[in-house]
Amino acid sequence: MSQYMITYLGGDQPSSPEAGKAHFAKYQSWLASLGDAVVSPMNPFKETSTVGPDGSVTSGSSTKMSGYTVIEASSIESAVEITQACPFLDIGGTLEVSELMQMPG
């Protein structure tokens, strides 16, 4: 099995605390349905600094990336199929699926 990173991009904030709790419950249910395929669930980003090629540092992100999940799947097609059911899509978010390469050492 290969590992795949699901990258969360954008997405709207829930309209109320209740909507946020409902979305979170739906997300937890989706993760639970994946069972052992989940390697590293729910990795949201809190604070971000961007470091430029010249070493300059700015506060905030230069992308809309807000977090990631790592799963195991038999192929990129299987990983994409798993990702298509992610509730993050329900809040206007976009997901990227990338195979993680195993580097020596």
C-alpha positions as CSV (number, residue, x, y, z in Angstrom):
1,M,0.0,0.0,0.0
2,S,1.2,3.5,-0.8
3,Q,0.5,6.6,1.4
4,Y,-1.3,9.6,0.0
5,M,-1.6,13.1,1.4
6,I,-5.0,14.8,1.2
7,T,-4.3,18.5,1.2
8,Y,-7.2,20.9,2.3
9,L,-7.4,24.1,0.4
10,G,-9.8,27.0,1.2
11,G,-13.2,26.1,2.5
12,D,-15.8,28.3,4.3
13,Q,-16.1,28.7,8.0
14,P,-19.3,27.2,9.4
15,S,-22.1,29.8,9.9
16,S,-22.6,29.0,13.6
17,P,-21.1,27.0,16.4
18,E,-23.8,24.4,15.9
19,A,-23.0,24.1,12.2
20,G,-19.4,23.8,13.1
21,K,-20.1,20.9,15.5
22,A,-22.3,19.2,12.9
23,H,-19.6,19.5,10.3
24,F,-16.9,18.2,12.7
25,A,-19.1,15.2,13.6
26,K,-19.6,14.4,9.9
27,Y,-15.8,14.7,9.3
28,Q,-15.1,12.4,12.3
29,S,-17.6,9.9,10.9
30,W,-15.9,10.0,7.5
31,L,-12.5,9.4,9.1
32,A,-13.9,6.5,11.2
33,S,-15.3,4.9,8.1
34,L,-11.8,4.7,6.6
35,G,-10.6,2.5,9.5
36,D,-7.0,1.5,9.3
37,A,-6.5,3.4,6.0
38,V,-6.0,6.6,8.0
39,V,-2.4,7.1,8.9
40,S,-2.5,10.7,10.2
41,P,-5.9,12.2,10.5
42,M,-6.9,15.9,11.1
43,N,-3.8,18.0,10.8
44,P,-5.1,21.6,10.6
45,F,-2.7,24.5,10.5
46,K,-2.9,27.1,13.2
47,E,-0.3,29.8,12.5
48,T,1.8,30.1,9.4
49,S,4.9,32.1,8.4
50,T,6.2,32.2,4.9
51,V,10.0,32.2,4.4
52,G,11.1,33.6,1.0
53,P,14.2,32.6,-1.0
54,D,16.0,35.7,0.4
55,G,15.3,34.6,4.0
56,S,12.6,37.3,4.4
57,V,9.7,36.2,6.7
58,T,6.1,37.3,6.4
59,S,3.2,36.3,8.6
60,G,0.5,34.2,7.0
61,S,0.4,31.7,4.1
62,S,1.1,32.3,0.5
63,T,-1.4,29.5,-0.3
64,K,-4.9,28.5,0.8
65,M,-3.6,25.3,2.3
66,S,-5.3,24.8,5.7
67,G,-4.3,21.2,6.7
68,Y,-3.8,17.7,5.6
69,T,-4.6,14.0,6.2
70,V,-2.5,11.0,5.3
71,I,-4.1,7.8,4.2
72,E,-3.1,4.4,2.7
73,A,-4.6,3.2,-0.5
74,S,-3.8,0.7,-3.2
75,S,-3.6,3.3,-6.0
76,I,-4.1,7.0,-6.7
77,E,-7.5,6.2,-8.1
78,S,-8.5,4.5,-4.8
79,A,-7.2,7.5,-2.8
80,V,-9.1,9.9,-5.0
81,E,-12.3,7.9,-4.6
82,I,-11.9,8.0,-0.8
83,T,-11.3,11.7,-1.0
84,Q,-14.4,12.4,-3.0
85,A,-16.5,11.5,0.1
86,C,-14.7,14.0,2.4
87,P,-17.1,16.4,4.1
88,F,-14.6,19.3,3.5
89,L,-16.0,19.5,0.0
90,D,-19.4,20.3,1.6
91,I,-18.0,23.6,2.9
92,G,-16.7,24.8,-0.4
93,G,-13.2,23.4,0.1
94,T,-10.9,21.9,-2.5
95,L,-8.8,18.8,-2.0
96,E,-5.6,17.7,-3.6
97,V,-4.4,14.1,-3.4
98,S,-0.7,13.3,-3.8
99,E,1.2,10.1,-3.5
100,L,4.0,10.4,-0.9
101,M,7.3,9.1,-2.1
102,Q,9.4,7.0,0.3
103,M,12.9,8.5,0.4
104,P,15.9,6.4,1.4
105,G,17.6,7.1,4.7
